[in-house]
């Protein structure tokens, strides 16, 4: 029964829990219902959005940055507004000197190209004639002391130059391939972009109709959740009350168990007392008879030994505990007759099952109201049915679509030509890069063979073929360099002139905003290029401003001021849904009378326990008798002492009588005293258990009865408040779905269906296509190829000079030391005759 005090903790906290639950029931807490989930609507104008094109970061970005910085040095002049204005409006008035002045940096590069084109092939021709007469590029005629140092330095410079060429040609290969790979998709993106722009405002009524049809999505979601609204309400009531119900039912179950334990101990106490009193009546005469006989025997004159001591102990041979003195519990048992009548464990389990079935019960009770709600939700507002009707058209949109269609059709032949010429450029680039790579291979093979020939030159039996082959490979690389110098520099300058001007004239001014300023300045563009009228925007609006508005999310809805001609709010009015749902939800009711908490039998048991007077039993009276021994003198010790006296007696008859008394005492102890002692121990267990549990048991019983009565009375009101709270939360959740739809329709109509984002997206994509995807790799290609072209000059010089040292030397260096120059004499081996 030691667990009984633990009942106080939940019972003491139950009152506070009830109060807190009552306060919380009136507050709006929608955690159990939750907010409206996100609805995934299908974009009606998804095809009208242009996906932004972005060049992914890569290892060539640093190379692109270097080329741009180089071009910024070549072209220091700002954007030529006057020159472009004259070219667009009256091309005949363009002066050549103005063009040359603007292109001064490119003119300088053209001069350098001309010098390279003139001097390098001429030098190659002269070198070829010189080689034919064997007057240059020969071999070292005399070996001298500084030969090794010169040879090592030349080989090092040639190797360094070759590595630079190798890096350059690898970059040229990569950028050439990158340019070719991106040219095709970039060209294909032009008509795709124009097509997307042409469909900017086309088929708007069909798209608006598609928007209206998606009202079925929130309708289906609300209808689906209405099927589970009863379960949700029951679950919310269950969730908010379980912190009160579960502890109370647990307390009832624990109290019922404690009641059963107390009744068990009370009945055991009463039965044990009866048995002890009956045993006491049987034991007392027998003890008295043995005491009288022993006193008579021990007082005889012939008794020998310590008869006086035995006599003294025999005189105290009497009962110590008197169980007739303990209080009676019959009146308590009479009041608790038939207790426990109820099966508390089964009752608590049944009440728990009933409480846990609240969601299903609520679903059954709200089924009819839910059907009415679903009928109201299934209707579509009149405004959505007429959403596409009366949407204003745009005459400018028709002109814009026709102009874009004309541009698209006329651009396709030019784009095909551009793609064809790009293929030619790629092939020529691959061939020339392969030539440079062949020069690199000749240099590397020449260096390897030459070094191999030099390492074997100290061997008298070596062959000069390796060094000669190395020299020939170097000279082959020189010949290739002279032969292809002109095509290389021509390709470099041609691609440089085109790509450089695209970067400096278009891309740089586009990024800085100078191109927009030029287009917005009145008089710069000819009348046929009046973009404001073509795009259908407000009059006198600048292209730069329209671009910024579109990029920031503005739409043609705002630009064309469609709010004055189309009342969108009228078409999106769904207040009828809110009113209907609110009225129907207010009629929801939940009956909680099935929650009994405590049946009549259990209540009678607890009330009987409360009025039984169990707490008034005076348990110390029991403990007084329990603490006393059954017999004052130990009968075992007395019997043992009598056996010793019997052996010490000279009178055999007296000894036999003492022996007989000792045996009688032992039998009496085993037959009467030991059972009494067992009953006393059993009584002690029941008394101790009742004494420890009784003080709190009555308090716990009163608390449980009071809490059950209070909760039973307040439960309907609490359920009603929770139902109202959950209904409001459910209404807010369902209205959230319709609000999502309204917000999505508003955004779709005003920002997506008629958005001008494709305009800014087309401009941004055009910039990415032209500058990032085409111009950057294009410029990087000619930059790397120019790198290789100009590094061919030191490669030629170092290769020609290095090849001399790989050929056989005609005259070796003589030495004054005879030990160094004299050949070792190897004696001939002859046969020995024995």
C-alpha positions in Angstrom: 0.0 0.0 0.0 3.1 2.2 -0.2 1.9 3.6 -3.6 -1.2 5.2 -2.1 0.5 8.5 -1.2 1.5 8.9 -4.8 -2.1 9.5 -5.6 -1.9 12.9 -4.1 0.3 14.4 -6.8 -2.2 14.0 -9.7 -5.1 14.8 -7.5 -3.6 18.0 -6.1 -2.6 19.2 -9.6 -6.0 18.2 -11.0 -7.8 21.3 -9.7 -5.2 23.6 -11.3 -5.4 21.6 -14.5 -9.2 22.0 -14.6 -8.9 25.7 -14.1 -6.3 26.1 -16.8 -8.3 23.9 -19.2 -11.4 26.1 -18.6 -9.4 29.2 -19.4 -7.8 27.7 -22.5 -11.1 26.6 -23.9 -12.2 30.2 -24.4 -9.0 31.2 -26.2 -8.5 30.9 -29.9 -5.8 28.3 -30.4 -5.7 26.8 -33.9 -2.6 24.5 -33.4 -4.8 21.4 -33.5 -6.4 22.4 -36.8 -3.3 24.1 -38.3 -3.1 26.7 -41.1 -4.2 26.1 -44.6 -1.7 24.0 -46.6 -0.1 25.5 -49.7 -2.0 24.8 -52.9 0.0 24.1 -56.0 -1.8 25.9 -58.9 -0.7 25.2 -62.5 0.6 28.4 -64.0 -1.7 29.5 -66.8 1.0 31.6 -68.5 4.0 29.5 -67.8 5.1 29.5 -71.5 5.2 33.3 -71.5 8.1 33.4 -69.0 11.6 33.4 -70.4 14.0 31.4 -68.4 17.1 33.5 -67.6 20.2 32.3 -69.3 23.3 32.4 -67.2 26.8 31.3 -68.0 28.0 28.9 -65.4 31.2 29.8 -63.7 34.2 27.9 -65.0 37.9 27.8 -65.2 38.0 30.2 -68.2 36.4 33.1 -66.4 39.8 34.5 -65.4 40.9 34.3 -69.1 37.7 36.1 -70.2 38.5 38.8 -67.6 42.0 39.2 -68.9 40.8 39.6 -72.5 38.2 42.2 -71.5 40.9 44.2 -69.7 43.1 44.0 -72.8 40.3 45.3 -75.0 39.6 48.1 -72.6 43.2 49.2 -73.1 42.8 48.8 -76.9 39.6 50.8 -77.0 39.8 53.8 -74.7 37.0 55.9 -76.4 33.5 56.0 -74.9 30.4 55.0 -76.8 30.3 57.0 -80.1 26.7 58.4 -79.9 27.1 60.9 -82.8 28.7 58.3 -85.0 26.0 55.7 -84.4 23.3 58.3 -84.8 24.6 59.4 -88.2 25.0 55.7 -89.2 21.4 54.9 -88.3 19.7 58.0 -89.7 22.0 59.0 -92.6 24.8 56.5 -93.3 26.2 58.6 -96.2 27.1 61.4 -93.8 29.5 59.2 -91.8 33.1 60.4 -92.2 36.0 58.0 -92.5 38.3 60.0 -90.2 35.7 59.8 -87.4 35.6 56.1 -87.7 39.4 55.9 -87.8 39.6 58.2 -84.8 37.2 56.0 -82.8 39.0 52.8 -83.9 42.5 54.1 -83.2 43.4 51.2 -81.0 42.3 48.7 -83.6 44.2 50.7 -86.3 47.4 50.3 -84.2 46.7 46.5 -83.9 46.2 46.4 -87.7 49.6 48.1 -88.2 51.2 45.5 -86.0 49.4 42.8 -87.9 50.7 44.2 -91.2 54.3 44.3 -89.9 54.0 40.7 -88.7 52.5 39.6 -92.0 55.3 41.3 -93.9 58.3 40.6 -91.8 57.8 37.0 -90.6 57.2 35.4 -94.0 60.0 37.5 -95.5 62.4 36.4 -92.7 61.3 32.8 -93.3 62.0 33.1 -97.1 65.5 34.6 -96.4 66.2 31.9 -93.8 65.2 29.2 -96.4 67.5 30.6 -99.0 70.3 30.8 -96.4 69.7 27.2 -95.4 69.9 26.1 -99.0 73.4 27.6 -99.3 74.3 26.2 -95.9 75.3 29.6 -94.5 73.0 29.6 -91.4 71.5 27.2 -89.0 74.5 24.8 -89.4 76.5 23.3 -86.7 79.1 24.3 -84.1 82.5 24.1 -85.7 84.7 24.2 -82.7 84.1 23.1 -79.2 85.0 25.6 -76.5 84.7 25.9 -72.8 81.4 28.0 -72.7 79.7 25.6 -75.1 77.8 23.7 -72.3 76.6 26.9 -70.7 75.3 28.4 -73.9 73.7 25.1 -74.9 71.9 24.7 -71.6 70.6 28.3 -71.6 69.3 28.0 -75.1 67.6 24.6 -74.3 66.0 26.1 -71.2 64.7 29.2 -73.1 63.4 26.9 -75.9 61.7 24.6 -73.4 60.1 27.6 -71.6 58.9 29.1 -74.9 57.5 25.7 -75.9 55.6 25.3 -72.6 54.1 28.8 -73.1 53.1 27.8 -76.6 51.6 24.5 -75.3 49.5 26.4 -72.7 48.4 28.9 -75.3 47.4 26.2 -77.9 45.5 24.2 -75.3 43.6 27.3 -74.3 43.0 28.1 -78.0 41.7 24.6 -78.6 39.4 24.8 -75.6 38.0 28.3 -76.5 37.7 27.4 -80.1 35.6 24.4 -79.2 33.6 26.4 -76.6 32.8 29.1 -79.2 31.6 26.5 -81.6 29.5 24.6 -79.0 27.8 27.8 -77.8 27.3 29.3 -81.2 24.6 26.8 -82.2 22.4 27.1 -79.1 22.9 30.8 -79.1 21.7 31.2 -82.7 18.7 28.8 -82.0 17.8 30.9 -79.0 17.1 34.0 -81.1 13.9 32.8 -82.9 12.9 31.1 -79.7 13.1 34.4 -77.8 11.2 36.2 -80.6 8.5 33.5 -80.6 8.0 33.9 -76.8 7.8 37.6 -77.1 5.2 37.3 -79.9 3.0 35.2 -77.7 3.2 37.7 -74.8 -0.5 38.8 -74.8 -1.9 36.2 -77.2 -4.6 33.8 -76.1 -5.2 35.9 -73.0 -9.0 34.9 -72.8 -8.1 31.2 -72.9 -5.6 31.7 -70.2 -8.1 33.6 -68.0 -10.6 30.8 -68.6 -7.9 28.3 -67.4 -7.4 30.4 -64.3 -11.1 30.4 -63.5 -11.3 26.6 -64.0 -8.6 26.1 -61.3 -11.1 27.3 -58.7 -11.9 23.5 -58.5 -8.6 23.0 -56.7 -9.6 24.9 -53.5 -13.1 23.5 -53.9 -11.8 19.9 -53.9 -9.5 20.6 -51.0 -12.2 22.2 -48.9 -14.6 19.4 -49.8 -12.0 16.8 -48.8 -11.4 18.4 -45.5 -15.1 18.8 -44.8 -15.2 15.0 -44.9 -12.9 15.0 -41.9 -14.1 18.0 -40.0 -16.1 15.9 -37.5 -13.0 13.8 -36.8 -10.9 17.0 -36.5 -13.4 18.6 -34.0 -13.5 15.4 -32.0 -9.7 15.1 -32.0 -9.4 18.7 -30.9 -11.8 18.1 -28.0 -9.9 14.9 -27.2 -6.5 16.7 -27.4 -7.5 19.6 -25.1 -9.3 17.4 -22.5 -6.9 14.5 -22.4 -4.6 16.3 -19.9 -7.5 16.4 -17.5 -9.3 13.2 -18.4 -6.4 10.8 -18.3 -5.1 11.8 -14.9 -8.6 11.8 -13.4 -9.3 8.3 -14.8 -5.9 7.1 -13.6 -6.7 8.5 -10.2 -10.0 6.7 -10.2 -8.3 3.4 -11.1 -5.6 3.9 -8.5 -8.2 4.7 -5.9 -10.2 1.6 -6.8 -7.1 -0.5 -6.4 -6.3 1.1 -3.1 -9.9 0.4 -2.0 -9.5 -3.2 -2.8 -6.2 -3.5 -1.0 -7.7 -1.7 2.1 -10.7 -4.0 2.1 -8.4 -7.0 1.9 -6.4 -5.9 4.9 -9.4 -4.9 6.9 -11.1 -8.3 6.4 -7.8 -10.0 7.2 -7.4 -7.9 10.4 -10.9 -8.9 11.5 -10.4 -12.6 10.8 -7.0 -12.7 12.4 -8.3 -11.0 15.6 -11.1 -13.6 15.8 -8.6 -16.4 15.4 -6.2 -14.9 18.0 -9.0 -14.6 20.5 -10.1 -18.2 19.9 -6.5 -19.4 20.3 -6.1 -17.3 23.3 -9.1 -19.0 25.0 -7.6 -22.5 24.3 -4.1 -21.5 25.3 -4.7 -19.8 28.6 -6.1 -22.9 30.5 -3.3 -25.1 29.3 -0.6 -22.7 30.3 -2.2 -22.3 33.7 -2.3 -26.1 34.3 1.4 -26.5 33.3 2.3 -23.6 35.6 0.5 -25.1 38.6 2.1 -28.5 38.2 5.5 -27.1 37.8 5.2 -25.0 40.9 4.1 -28.1 42.8 7.0 -30.2 41.6 9.7 -27.6 42.0 8.5 -26.9 45.6 9.0 -30.5 46.8 11.7 -31.0 49.4 13.7 -33.6 47.4 14.2 -31.4 44.4 17.9 -31.0 43.7 19.8 -28.4 41.5 18.6 -24.9 40.7 15.0 -25.6 41.6 14.5 -22.1 43.0 15.4 -20.4 39.7 13.2 -22.8 37.7 10.4 -22.1 40.2 10.8 -18.4 39.8 10.4 -18.7 36.0 7.5 -21.2 36.3 5.6 -18.6 38.4 5.7 -16.2 35.3 4.4 -18.8 32.9 1.2 -16.9 31.8 -0.1 -15.1 28.6 1.3 -11.6 27.9 -0.9 -10.4 25.0 -4.6 -10.1 25.5 -6.4 -9.7 22.1 -9.7 -9.3 23.8 -8.4 -5.7 24.5 -8.2 -4.7 20.8 -11.0 -2.5 19.4 -13.7 -4.1 17.2 -13.9 -3.3 13.5 -17.3 -5.0 13.0 -19.1 -1.6 12.5 -16.7 -0.6 9.8 -17.1 -3.9 8.0 -20.8 -3.6 8.3 -20.7 -0.2 6.6 -18.4 -1.6 3.9 -20.5 -4.6 3.3 -20.4 -5.6 -0.4 -17.5 -3.1 -1.2 -16.1 -3.1 -3.8 -19.2 -3.6 -5.8 -17.7 -2.1 -9.0 -14.8 -3.4 -11.2 -12.8 -0.2 -11.2 -10.2 -1.5 -13.7 -12.8 -2.5 -16.2 -14.7 0.7 -15.7 -11.7 2.9 -16.2 -10.8 0.9 -19.4 -14.3 1.4 -20.7 -14.3 5.2 -20.0 -10.9 5.5 -21.7 -12.3 3.7 -24.7 -15.3 6.0 -24.8 -13.1 9.1 -24.4 -10.7 7.9 -27.2 -13.7 7.4 -29.5 -14.7 11.1 -29.4 -13.4 11.7 -33.0 -15.5 9.0 -34.5 -18.5 10.1 -32.3 -18.1 13.7 -33.5 -17.9 12.6 -37.2 -21.3 10.8 -36.8 -23.0 13.8 -35.1 -21.8 16.3 -37.7 -22.4 14.2 -40.9 -25.7 16.0 -41.9 -24.2 19.5 -41.4 -21.1 18.5 -43.5 -23.3 17.5 -46.4 -24.9 21.0 -46.4 -21.5 22.6 -46.4 -20.3 20.5 -49.3 -23.3 21.6 -51.4 -22.5 25.2 -50.7 -18.8 24.8 -51.6 -19.6 23.0 -54.9 -21.1 26.2 -56.4 -18.9 28.5 -58.5 -19.1 32.3 -58.0 -20.6 34.2 -60.9 -17.6 36.5 -61.1 -15.2 33.7 -61.9 -17.5 32.4 -64.7 -17.2 35.7 -66.4 -13.6 36.4 -65.7 -12.5 36.2 -69.3 -15.4 38.3 -70.5 -14.7 42.0 -71.0 -11.0 41.7 -70.5 -9.6 44.6 -72.6 -7.5 43.9 -75.7 -4.6 45.9 -77.0 -4.2 47.2 -80.5 -0.5 47.7 -79.7 -0.2 44.0 -78.9 -1.3 43.1 -82.4 1.2 45.4 -84.0 3.9 44.1 -81.7 3.1 40.5 -82.6 3.2 41.3 -86.4 6.5 43.1 -86.1 8.1 40.3 -84.1 6.8 37.7 -86.6 8.4 39.7 -89.4 11.7 40.0 -87.6 11.6 36.3 -86.8 11.0 35.3 -90.4 13.6 37.6 -91.8 16.3 36.6 -89.3 16.3 32.9 -90.0 18.3 33.1 -93.3 20.9 35.4 -91.7 21.3 33.1 -88.7 21.8 30.1 -90.9 24.6 32.0 -92.7 26.2 32.9 -89.4 26.1 29.3 -88.3 27.7 28.2 -91.7 30.5 30.8 -91.5 31.1 29.8 -87.8 31.6 26.2 -89.0 34.3 27.4 -91.4 35.9 29.5 -88.7 36.0 26.5 -86.4 37.6 24.3 -89.0 40.3 26.9 -89.8 40.8 27.4 -86.1 41.2 23.7 -85.5 43.7 23.4 -88.4 45.8 26.3 -87.3 45.8 25.2 -83.7 46.9 21.8 -84.8 49.8 23.4 -86.7 50.9 25.2 -83.5 50.5 22.0 -81.6 52.7 20.3 -84.3 55.3 23.0 -83.7 55.2 22.3 -80.0 55.6 18.5 -80.6 58.6 19.2 -83.0 60.2 21.3 -80.3 59.7 18.7 -77.6 60.8 15.8 -79.8 63.8 17.8 -80.9 64.8 18.7 -77.4 64.4 15.1 -76.2 66.4 13.6 -79.1 69.0 16.3 -78.8 69.5 15.8 -75.1 69.7 12.0 -75.7 72.3 12.5 -78.4 74.3 14.8 -76.1 74.3 12.3 -73.2 75.6 9.6 -75.5 78.3 11.8 -77.1 80.9 10.8 -74.5 80.7 7.2 -75.6 83.4 6.6 -78.4 81.0 4.2 -80.1 78.0 6.5 -80.1 76.2 7.6 -83.2 75.4 11.2 -84.0 72.0 10.2 -85.5 70.1 11.1 -82.4 71.4 14.6 -82.2 71.0 15.1 -85.9 67.4 13.9 -85.7 66.7 16.3 -82.8 68.1 19.2 -84.8 65.9 18.3 -87.8 62.8 18.2 -85.7 63.6 21.6 -84.4 64.1 22.9 -87.9 60.8 21.3 -89.0 59.1 23.3 -86.3 60.8 26.4 -87.6 59.6 25.7 -91.1 56.0 25.1 -90.0 56.2 28.4 -88.0 57.3 30.4 -91.0 54.9 28.6 -93.3 51.7 29.2 -91.3 52.6 32.6 -89.7 50.5 34.5 -92.3 47.3 32.4 -91.9 47.6 32.6 -88.2 48.0 36.4 -88.0 45.2 36.9 -90.5 42.8 34.7 -88.5 43.8 36.4 -85.3 43.2 39.9 -86.7 39.9 39.0 -88.4 38.4 37.5 -85.3 39.9 40.2 -83.1 38.4 43.0 -85.2 34.9 41.4 -85.0 34.9 40.2 -81.4 36.7 43.3 -80.1 34.2 45.7 -81.5 31.3 43.6 -80.3 32.8 43.7 -76.8 33.7 47.4 -76.7 31.0 48.9 -78.8 28.0 46.7 -77.8 28.6 44.7 -74.6 30.5 47.4 -72.7 28.0 50.1 -73.5 25.2 47.7 -72.7 26.5 46.9 -69.3 27.2 50.6 -68.5 23.8 51.7 -69.7 25.1 54.0 -72.4 23.2 52.0 -75.0 19.9 52.6 -73.2 20.7 56.3 -72.9 21.4 56.5 -76.6 18.1 54.8 -77.4 16.1 57.0 -75.0 17.6 60.3 -76.4 15.1 61.8 -78.8 16.3 62.0 -82.4 19.0 59.2 -82.1 16.7 56.5 -83.5 15.0 56.7 -86.8 11.1 56.8 -86.9 11.0 53.2 -88.0 12.6 52.1 -84.8 10.0 53.8 -82.4 10.1 51.0 -79.8 7.6 52.7 -77.4 4.9 52.6 -80.1 5.8 49.1 -81.1 5.7 47.7 -77.6 2.4 49.4 -76.8 3.7 51.1 -73.7 2.8 54.6 -72.4 3.6 57.4 -74.6 7.1 59.0 -74.3 8.2 56.2 -71.9 11.9 55.5 -72.2 13.2 52.0 -73.1 15.5 52.1 -70.0 12.6 52.9 -67.7 10.4 50.2 -69.3 13.2 47.7 -68.9 13.7 48.5 -65.3 10.0 48.3 -64.6 9.7 44.9 -66.3 12.8 43.6 -64.5 11.4 44.7 -61.2 8.2 42.8 -61.8 6.0 45.4 -63.4 3.5 44.2 -65.9 1.6 45.4 -68.9 -1.4 45.5 -66.6 0.3 48.4 -64.8 1.9 49.9 -67.9 -1.3 50.0 -69.8 -3.4 51.1 -66.8 -5.9 48.3 -67.1 -7.4 49.0 -63.7 -9.6 51.7 -65.2 -11.2 49.3 -67.7 -11.4 46.0 -65.9 -12.7 45.5 -62.4 -10.8 42.4 -61.2 -12.0 42.7 -57.5 -15.6 42.3 -58.7 -14.8 39.0 -60.4 -12.9 37.7 -57.3 -15.6 38.3 -54.7 -16.1 35.1 -52.6 -17.9 36.6 -49.6 -20.8 34.3 -50.2 -18.6 31.4 -49.3 -17.6 32.9 -46.0 -21.1 33.7 -44.9 -22.5 30.3 -45.9 -19.7 28.4 -44.2 -19.9 30.5 -41.1 -23.7 30.0 -40.7 -23.5 26.2 -41.2 -20.5 25.8 -38.9 -22.3 27.6 -36.1 -25.0 24.8 -36.1 -22.5 22.1 -35.3 -23.1 20.3 -31.9 -21.3 17.6 -30.0 -23.0 15.4 -27.3 -20.6 14.3 -24.5 -23.2 12.6 -22.2 -21.7 9.3 -23.0 -18.6 10.2 -20.9 -19.8 8.9 -17.4 -16.4 9.0 -15.7 -17.8 7.1 -12.6 -20.7 4.6 -12.7 -23.2 4.3 -10.0 -21.7 1.2 -8.4 -18.2 2.8 -8.2 -19.7 6.0 -6.8 -21.5 3.9 -4.0 -18.2 2.2 -3.2 -16.4 5.4 -2.8 -19.2 7.0 -0.8 -19.4 3.9 1.5 -15.6 4.2 2.0 -15.9 7.9 2.7 -18.5 7.3 5.5 -17.2 4.0 6.8 -15.1 5.5 9.6 -12.1 3.5 8.6 -9.9 6.4 9.6 -11.3 6.3 13.2 -10.0 2.8 14.1 -7.4 3.1 16.9 -4.6 1.1 15.4 -2.1 1.8 18.4 -4.3 -0.5 20.5 -3.6 -3.3 18.1 0.1 -2.5 18.1 0.3 -2.6 21.9 -0.9 -6.2 21.9 1.2 -7.1 18.8 4.4 -5.9 20.4 3.8 -8.2 23.5 4.9 -11.8 23.4 2.2 -14.5 23.4 3.7 -16.0 26.7 5.8 -14.0 29.1 8.3 -16.8 29.7 10.0 -18.6 26.9 8.6 -22.1 27.0 11.5 -23.5 25.0 14.1 -22.3 27.5 12.0 -23.5 30.4 11.5 -26.9 28.9 15.3 -27.2 28.4 16.0 -26.1 31.9 13.5 -28.7 33.3 15.2 -31.5 31.3 18.5 -30.5 33.0 16.9 -30.6 36.4 15.3 -34.0 35.7 18.8 -35.5 35.0 20.2 -34.0 38.2 17.5 -35.5 40.5 18.3 -38.3 42.8 14.6 -39.2 43.0 13.9 -41.0 39.8 10.1 -40.4 40.1 10.6 -36.7 40.4 13.0 -36.7 37.5 10.5 -38.5 35.4 7.7 -36.1 36.3 10.0 -33.1 35.4 10.9 -34.8 32.2 7.2 -35.2 31.4 6.5 -31.6 32.1 9.3 -30.4 29.8 7.9 -32.6 27.0 4.4 -31.2 27.6 5.7 -27.6 27.5 7.4 -28.3 24.1 4.3 -29.8 22.7 2.2 -26.9 23.9 4.6 -24.4 22.4 4.5 -26.1 19.0 0.8 -26.7 19.0 -0.6 -23.5 20.5 2.1 -20.8 20.8 3.7 -21.0 17.4 0.3 -20.7 15.5 -0.5 -17.7 17.7 2.8 -16.1 16.8 2.0 -16.6 13.1 -1.3 -15.0 13.5 0.3 -12.0 15.4 2.7 -11.5 12.5 -0.2 -11.6 10.0 -2.1 -9.1 12.1 0.9 -6.9 12.3 1.1 -6.7 8.5 -2.6 -5.7 8.1 -2.5 -3.2 10.9 0.7 -1.5 9.5 -0.8 -1.4 6.0 -4.1 0.2 7.2 -2.4 2.6 9.5 -0.1 3.9 6.7 -2.9 4.2 4.1 -6.0 5.2 6.0 -5.1 8.9 6.7 -4.8 9.7 3.0 -7.4 7.4 1.6 -10.3 9.4 2.8 -8.9 12.7 1.5 -8.2 11.0 -1.9 -11.7 9.7 -2.0 -13.2 13.1 -1.3 -11.0 14.7 -4.0 -11.9 12.1 -6.7 -15.6 12.4 -6.0 -15.5 16.2 -6.1 -13.4 16.3 -9.3 -15.6 13.8 -11.0 -18.7 15.7 -10.1 -17.2 19.0 -11.2 -15.9 17.7 -14.5 -19.1 15.9 -15.3 -21.0 19.1 -14.9 -18.6 21.3 -16.8 -17.8 18.9 -19.6 -20.7 19.9 -22.0 -19.8 23.6 -21.6 -16.1 23.0 -22.2 -16.9 20.8 -25.3 -19.1 23.6 -26.7 -16.4 26.2 -26.2 -13.8 24.0 -27.8 -16.2 23.2 -30.7 -16.7 26.9 -31.3 -13.0 27.6 -31.2 -12.3 24.7 -33.6 -15.1 25.8 -35.9 -13.6 29.2 -36.1 -10.1 27.8 -36.8 -11.5 25.4 -39.4 -13.4 28.3 -41.1 -10.1 30.3 -41.1 -8.3 27.4 -42.6 -10.8 26.8 -45.4 -10.9 30.5 -46.1 -7.2 30.3 -46.4 -7.5 28.1 -49.4 -9.9 30.5 -51.2 -7.6 33.4 -50.2 -4.7 31.5 -51.8 -6.7 31.2 -55.0 -7.7 34.8 -55.0 -4.1 35.9 -54.4 -2.9 33.5 -57.1 -5.5 34.8 -59.6 -4.6 38.4 -58.8 -0.9 37.7 -59.3 -1.5 35.6 -62.4 -3.7 38.2 -64.1 -1.7 41.3 -63.2 1.8 39.9 -63.3 2.0 36.8 -65.4 -0.7 36.5 -68.0 0.0 40.0 -69.3 3.5 40.5 -67.9 6.3 42.3 -69.8 8.9 40.2 -68.1 9.7 38.5 -71.5 10.8 42.0 -72.7 13.4 42.4 -70.0 14.2 38.7 -70.0 14.8 38.8 -73.8 17.2 41.8 -73.4 19.0 40.0 -70.5 19.2 36.8 -72.4 20.4 38.6 -75.5 23.1 40.2 -73.5 24.1 36.8 -72.1 24.0 35.1 -75.5 25.9 37.8 -77.3 28.4 38.9 -74.7 28.9 36.0 -72.3 28.2 32.9 -74.5 29.5 34.2 -77.9 31.8 37.2 -77.5 33.8 36.0 -74.5 34.9 32.6 -75.9 35.3 34.2 -79.3 37.7 36.9 -77.9 39.4 34.3 -75.7 40.1 32.2 -78.8 41.8 35.0 -80.8 43.7 36.1 -77.7 45.1 32.6 -77.1 45.8 32.2 -80.8 47.6 35.6 -80.9 49.5 34.5 -77.9 50.7 31.4 -79.8 51.3 33.4 -83.0 53.6 36.0 -81.3 55.4 33.4 -79.3 56.4 31.6 -82.5 59.0 34.3 -83.0 61.1 33.4 -79.9 60.4 29.7 -80.6 62.0 30.1 -84.1 65.0 31.9 -82.7 65.7 29.5 -79.9 65.0 26.5 -82.1 67.5 27.6 -84.8 70.2 28.4 -82.3 69.6 25.2 -80.2 69.7 22.9 -83.3 73.4 23.8 -83.9 74.4 22.3 -80.6 72.7 19.0 -81.4 74.7 18.4 -84.6 78.2 16.8 -84.5 81.0 19.1 -83.6 83.7 19.2 -86.3 86.7 20.0 -84.1 87.0 19.0 -80.5 88.8 21.1 -77.8 92.5 20.1 -77.4 94.1 19.8 -74.0 97.7 20.3 -72.8 97.5 17.4 -70.4 98.8 14.2 -71.9 96.9 12.2 -69.4 93.6 13.6 -70.7 94.4 13.3 -74.5 96.5 10.1 -74.6 94.5 7.1 -75.4 94.7 4.3 -73.0 96.8 1.4 -74.3 95.1 -1.9 -74.0 97.6 -4.7 -74.4 96.6 -7.5 -76.8 95.8 -10.8 -75.1 98.0 -13.6 -76.5 98.0 -17.3 -75.8 100.5 -18.8 -73.3 102.3 -21.9 -74.0 102.9 -24.2 -71.1 
